[in-house]
Structures are given as structure tokens and as C-alpha cells.
Amino acid sequence: MSLHEAAGPLAATFLDLPAGSPGGSVELFLDLYTGDRPLIPARAFMLGRSSPTHHIPAGLDLLPVAGKCLEGPAFGRYVTALRKALAGAIDPAQIGVLHLQHLTFGATPALIRTLPLHPRIALVHGTDLIFAEAHRDQLQVLRETARAADAIVVPTGAMADHLLKLAPQIDRRKITHIPWGIPDHLLTDPPARPTRTSTSHLRLLYAGRLTAEKGAESLIKNLAPIPGIALSIAAPRAQFHALAPLLQRAGVRARYLGWLRRPQLWKAFAEHDVLVMPSTTLEAMGLVALEAQACGLPVLYQPVPGLSEALAATGTATDFTHSAALARDLDRLRTSPGLLSALRQAGHANAARYPLSATAQSLTDLGRQLT
């Protein structure tokens, strides 16, 4: 028996984002399919060209296809270009199952057309639903993918509910609930938390992209009048610079940490008091919140679908769009004896429910059932 047969069928999977792109779905993809000993054996692809200055994880192949777009005739041409690049890179006889990383975007139809006879597992991410709501062509891709998939994996029940609103014709028996996970070693060996000498300020951390649905604008506007707060932001540099005028107008001083690699981010978790997650619409699951909890960092979050389910009472729900509510909840976190400590304990216990190895095993088992 070969290694791949022992570990489950070899997957073909493709995320049509440039290597190095920010986001939880990218980190999950790299965690599952790349590295010297990937949790799921795969031919894994992203966009780009090999570059001596850019680190590419072991097991990741890059396809040099340009022209990514979302709508119209150009989208059709883009999918065709992706399919041609994939066809030149994959031996169909080696592949056992397709892992479609989104229900939308170009990689998914390209992968289906390249390998039309292989069983298909589609993984649903928050961006799928957001873009399908905003772009008619992407809604069409989502519905076609849902029809073509043999199994549709959702990380939370909220994602299934939202998906069924967009594509009510889906055969519900295809939908499987498999929570996303965080690296096992983060649960067993988190970074040490330095002892805090001063508690005069509550050290808040925002970590992630600064796109509209992430809610940073509301966070900044409503933090402005609240005393006793120190805000740090870890985000892509260009997005932080675009936010700078709003910070200036609001009079909020934020310390920019850069766009941190994962180990640096985990260390930053240990050096703050609260992670803020002001997402406005939905989160597939909120992996950054679970990673923060694993590192002993309590989470203050907007109770949107996905986050409410993954965190519930192990985090603190608030309303980032309402300054008085936000001020009340931050004051409670700063002044209630033992509250942050209790949230750290509850958060770590919650994060421990989501080891990445369990996600990989469930996806592997599902692939075995289909092949």
C-alpha cells in the first residue's frame, strides 16, 4: 500500500489567489495541503510565478495565470486559461478526489472541467457567500458548483443556512458539517504570556484584512471617545495605509504591527489583552479568534453568523456599531476582577475543540467514502 493510499486518496485542490495572499482561508489551505508532511496528501495549486525572494511552502505549485476577475466574458476567458494551466500540470490518473476550495471564483469551475470524472468535495468559505450575493456571475458559479459537488462541507451551521438561501435547490443530504481547525501544536504549546506590570490600559488587537465586511471602520469610529484603550493593528500594509485618514479624523492612535507571519501573530496574541472582531456580515468560522483563544487571548466580537456559533459564551459579544455598548463592555473587561482570566480559560477550552488534525481526518474520511 502506498503512502497516499494509507493516508486517503490524493486530492487535487486549487485556490486562485496569489501565493502570499492574506486571509484565514489561505492559512487553512496551506495548513492542510502543504508542507513536508501534509495532513492531506494533495496536488495543491495557487497563482503566481516562482520567485527567489518569495518563500513557497513545500508541496505548493504555482500557476502563472493572469486576468483574475469576477464577471462577464473576461471571467469565462480566465476560467479557460486556468483549465489549460491545470491540464498541463496534473496527471488525472494520480488523483483520487477533488477538493474545491470555494463554491465561487475561477479555480473551482476550472478544476471540475479539467478533471470531470473525479468525485468532488466543495468547501464553503465566507467569501463565497459574500461574493455570490454581490455578483450575479458568481451566484451562478455557486449554484453550478453546488449541483456538481458530491459533498458540500460547511464549518458551521450558519454557513449552511446562508448557502441554502442563495441556492435553495441544493440537495441538503450533500451538506456535511466539518469544523475548520487550528494547528494542533498551538493547542499543546502556545507562546508564553508575559506577566503584565501595568493594567492602566486595555491592549486591544485587530488582526486580519481591512476589507469592508471586517468592520474596522465601525471599530475606529466607536473606539474614538473611549478612554483607557490602546489599539494595535496587524493587517496588510496597503490596507492599513488606506485606513490611516480615518484613524487621523477619528483621533485614534493605532500601533501598526505589520502583516505578521503566523508565529509572529501568535506571539502578538500573548502581548495583548483582547482580540477585537468587528465583522459586519458573517464569518465562516473565525479561525483567527480560535487561534487567539488557544494563545490565551480573550475575544470581543460582533455576534454575526459563524462567529456566534464558534465562540458563543467563550468570547464576549458586543455591538461595535454602538459606542455606548462598546464602551460598557470594554469597561467591564478592564475593571471586573478575574473576568479576563476566566475568559482566557474558557477560550482555551473552546479552541481545544478544534484541532486541525480532526478537520483533516474528517475530510480524508469523506474522500474515502466518495472514491
C-alpha positions in Angstrom: 0.0 0.0 0.0 1.4 3.4 -0.9 1.6 6.4 1.5 -1.2 8.2 -0.4 -3.5 5.1 -0.2 -2.8 4.8 3.6 -3.5 8.5 4.1 -6.5 8.6 1.9 -7.0 9.4 -1.8 -4.6 12.0 -3.4 -6.6 15.3 -3.7 -6.3 17.9 -6.4 -7.0 21.4 -4.9 -6.6 24.9 -6.2 -7.0 28.3 -4.6 -6.9 31.0 -7.3 -5.2 33.6 -5.1 -1.6 34.7 -5.4 0.8 32.9 -3.1 1.2 35.0 0.0 -2.3 36.4 0.0 -3.8 37.3 3.4 -6.8 35.5 4.9 -7.9 32.7 7.1 -8.9 30.5 4.1 -5.4 30.8 2.7 -3.9 29.7 6.0 -6.3 26.8 6.3 -5.4 25.7 2.8 -1.7 25.9 3.5 -2.1 24.1 6.8 -4.0 21.2 5.3 -2.3 20.6 2.0 1.3 21.8 2.1 4.5 21.3 4.0 6.9 18.3 4.1 4.3 16.1 5.6 0.9 17.5 4.6 -2.2 16.5 6.7 -4.0 15.7 3.4 -1.8 14.5 0.5 -2.6 16.7 -2.5 -1.5 18.4 -5.7 -2.1 21.9 -4.4 -2.1 25.0 -6.6 -2.2 28.8 -6.2 -1.5 31.6 -8.6 1.9 33.2 -9.3 5.4 32.6 -10.6 8.3 31.1 -8.7 10.5 33.8 -7.2 13.7 33.5 -5.3 12.6 36.3 -3.0 9.3 34.7 -2.0 9.0 31.6 0.2 6.8 29.0 -1.3 5.8 26.1 1.0 6.8 22.6 0.1 4.1 20.9 -1.9 2.6 24.0 -3.3 2.6 24.5 -7.1 2.1 27.9 -8.7 0.2 28.5 -12.0 1.3 31.7 -13.8 -2.2 32.7 -15.0 -3.2 36.4 -15.1 -6.5 38.1 -15.6 -8.4 37.1 -12.5 -11.9 38.7 -12.5 -15.4 38.1 -11.4 -17.9 38.9 -14.1 -18.6 38.9 -17.8 -16.8 37.4 -20.8 -13.4 38.1 -19.2 -14.4 35.7 -16.4 -15.0 32.9 -18.9 -11.7 33.5 -20.5 -10.0 33.5 -17.1 -11.5 30.1 -16.3 -10.4 28.7 -19.7 -6.8 29.9 -19.0 -6.9 28.3 -15.6 -8.2 25.0 -17.0 -5.4 24.9 -19.6 -2.7 25.5 -17.0 -4.2 22.8 -14.7 -4.4 20.3 -17.6 -0.7 20.8 -18.3 0.2 20.3 -14.6 -2.0 17.3 -13.5 -2.0 13.6 -14.3 -5.6 12.6 -13.9 -4.6 9.0 -13.1 -2.8 10.1 -9.9 -5.8 12.0 -8.5 -8.5 10.3 -6.3 -10.7 13.3 -5.3 -11.2 17.0 -5.9 -11.2 19.4 -3.0 -12.9 22.5 -4.4 -11.8 25.3 -2.1 -14.7 27.6 -2.9 -18.2 27.4 -4.4 -17.3 30.5 -6.4 -14.3 32.1 -8.2 -12.4 30.6 -11.2 -10.4 27.8 -9.7 -13.5 25.7 -8.9 -15.0 25.5 -12.4 -11.5 25.1 -13.9 -10.8 22.1 -11.7 -14.1 20.5 -12.4 -13.6 20.9 -16.2 -10.0 19.6 -16.0 -11.0 16.5 -14.1 -14.7 15.9 -14.9 -14.8 12.3 -13.8 -13.4 12.6 -10.3 -15.6 12.8 -7.1 -15.9 16.4 -5.8 -15.9 17.8 -2.2 -16.7 21.5 -2.1 -15.6 23.5 0.9 -17.7 26.6 1.7 -15.9 29.8 2.9 -17.4 33.2 3.9 -16.2 35.0 0.8 -18.2 32.6 -1.4 -21.4 33.8 0.1 -20.4 37.4 0.2 -19.3 37.5 -3.5 -22.3 35.4 -4.7 -24.6 38.0 -3.1 -22.7 40.9 -4.8 -22.0 39.4 -8.3 -24.6 37.6 -10.5 -22.0 35.6 -12.3 -20.5 34.3 -9.0 -24.0 33.4 -7.8 -24.3 31.3 -11.0 -21.0 29.6 -10.3 -22.0 28.9 -6.7 -25.2 27.2 -7.8 -23.5 25.2 -10.6 -20.8 24.1 -8.1 -23.4 23.1 -5.5 -25.1 21.0 -8.1 -21.9 19.4 -9.4 -20.4 18.6 -5.9 -20.8 15.1 -4.4 -20.4 16.6 -0.9 -20.6 20.2 0.4 -18.6 20.9 3.6 -19.6 23.7 5.9 -17.7 24.7 9.0 -20.7 26.0 10.9 -24.5 25.6 10.7 -24.8 29.3 10.0 -22.9 28.8 6.7 -25.3 26.0 5.6 -28.3 28.3 6.4 -26.8 31.2 4.4 -25.9 28.9 1.5 -29.4 27.4 1.3 -30.8 31.0 1.0 -28.6 31.6 -2.1 -29.1 28.1 -3.6 -32.4 26.7 -2.3 -32.3 23.8 -4.8 -29.3 22.2 -3.1 -29.8 18.6 -2.1 -29.4 19.0 1.7 -28.2 15.4 2.0 -24.9 16.6 0.4 -24.2 19.1 3.2 -21.7 17.9 5.7 -20.6 19.8 8.9 -16.8 19.7 9.4 -15.5 22.5 11.6 -12.2 24.1 10.4 -9.3 23.6 12.8 -6.2 25.3 14.1 -2.7 23.8 14.3 -2.5 21.1 17.0 0.8 22.3 18.3 -0.7 25.7 19.1 -3.1 24.0 21.5 -0.4 22.0 23.2 2.5 24.5 23.1 1.2 28.1 22.9 3.5 31.1 23.3 4.2 32.2 26.8 2.2 35.1 28.1 4.5 37.8 29.7 3.4 38.9 33.1 1.7 42.3 32.9 3.1 45.0 35.2 0.6 47.8 34.4 -3.2 47.5 33.8 -3.9 51.1 33.2 -4.8 50.5 29.5 -6.7 47.6 27.9 -4.5 46.5 25.0 -6.7 45.7 22.0 -5.5 43.8 18.9 -7.2 43.8 15.5 -5.7 41.1 13.3 -6.7 40.4 9.7 -7.7 42.0 6.4 -9.2 45.5 6.5 -11.9 44.9 3.9 -15.4 46.4 4.4 -17.0 43.3 5.8 -14.4 43.1 8.5 -15.9 46.2 10.3 -12.7 48.1 11.1 -14.4 51.4 10.2 -17.1 51.0 12.9 -14.4 49.8 15.3 -12.4 53.0 14.9 -15.3 55.5 14.9 -16.8 54.0 18.0 -13.5 53.5 19.9 -12.6 57.2 19.5 -14.4 58.5 22.6 -13.5 55.6 24.9 -10.6 56.2 27.3 -8.1 53.7 28.6 -7.7 51.8 25.3 -4.5 51.1 23.3 -5.2 49.7 19.8 -2.7 47.6 17.7 -3.4 46.6 14.1 -1.9 43.6 12.3 -3.0 43.9 8.7 -1.7 44.1 5.1 0.3 47.3 4.7 -1.6 48.8 1.8 -4.9 48.3 3.6 -3.6 49.9 6.8 -2.3 52.9 4.8 -5.8 53.3 3.2 -7.2 53.3 6.8 -4.8 56.0 8.0 -7.0 59.0 7.1 -9.9 57.6 9.1 -7.7 57.0 12.1 -6.5 60.6 11.9 -10.0 62.0 11.6 -11.3 59.9 14.5 -8.2 60.8 16.6 -7.4 57.2 17.2 -3.8 56.3 17.6 -3.1 52.8 16.5 0.2 51.0 16.6 0.8 49.2 13.3 2.4 45.8 13.7 2.8 44.9 10.1 1.3 41.9 8.3 2.6 39.2 10.6 3.5 35.7 9.7 1.6 33.2 11.9 4.3 32.6 14.6 4.7 36.4 14.9 0.9 36.8 15.2 0.7 34.1 17.9 3.4 36.0 19.9 1.4 39.2 19.4 -1.7 37.4 20.8 0.3 36.8 24.0 1.2 40.5 24.3 -2.3 41.9 24.2 -5.4 41.7 26.5 -8.3 41.4 24.0 -8.7 40.5 20.3 -11.4 42.6 18.6 -13.5 41.1 15.8 -16.0 43.7 14.5 -17.1 41.7 11.4 -20.3 43.1 9.8 -21.8 40.3 7.9 -20.6 36.7 8.6 -17.5 34.7 9.2 -17.2 31.1 8.0 -15.8 30.3 11.5 -13.3 32.9 12.6 -10.1 31.0 12.7 -8.1 34.0 14.0 -10.4 34.1 17.0 -9.8 30.4 17.8 -6.0 30.9 17.4 -6.2 33.8 19.7 -8.1 31.7 22.3 -5.5 29.0 22.0 -2.9 31.6 22.9 -4.8 32.8 25.9 -6.2 36.0 24.3 -9.9 36.7 25.1 -12.1 37.7 22.1 -14.6 40.6 21.9 -16.8 40.0 18.8 -19.8 41.2 16.8 -22.3 38.3 17.1 -22.5 37.6 13.3 -23.3 34.2 11.9 -20.4 31.8 12.2 -18.6 33.7 15.0 -21.6 33.3 17.3 -21.5 29.6 16.7 -17.8 29.1 17.0 -17.3 31.3 20.1 -20.7 31.6 21.9 -20.2 32.4 25.6 -16.4 31.6 25.5 -16.0 35.1 24.0 -17.7 38.4 24.8 -20.3 39.6 22.3 -20.7 43.3 21.8 -22.1 45.9 19.3 -19.2 47.6 17.6 -21.6 49.9 15.8 -22.8 51.4 19.0 -20.3 53.4 21.0 -22.1 53.3 24.4 -22.4 49.5 24.2 -18.8 49.1 23.2 -17.6 51.4 26.0 -19.7 49.5 28.6 -18.3 46.1 27.5 -14.7 47.3 27.3 -15.0 48.9 30.8 -16.3 45.7 32.2 -13.4 43.8 30.7 -10.9 46.3 32.1 -12.4 46.6 35.6 -14.2 43.3 36.5 -11.8 41.3 38.7 -11.0 37.9 37.3 -13.1 38.4 34.1 -10.2 38.3 31.6 -8.7 35.3 33.4 -12.0 33.4 33.2 -12.3 34.3 29.5 -8.7 33.1 28.9 -9.6 29.7 30.5 -12.9 29.4 28.7 -11.3 30.4 25.4 -8.6 27.8 25.6 -11.1 25.1 26.3 -13.1 26.2 23.3 -10.1 26.3 20.9 -9.2 22.8 22.1 -12.4 21.5 20.5 -11.0 22.4 17.0 -7.7 20.7 16.3 -6.7 20.8 12.7 -5.9 17.1 12.7 -9.6 16.4 13.3 -10.5 18.6 10.3 -8.0 16.7 8.1 -9.2 13.3 9.3 -12.9 14.1 8.6 -12.1 15.4 5.1 -10.0 12.3 4.4 -12.7 10.0 5.7 -15.2 11.8 3.4 -12.9 11.4 0.4 -12.6 7.7 1.1 -16.4 7.4 1.2 -16.7 9.0 -2.3 -13.9 7.1 -4.0 
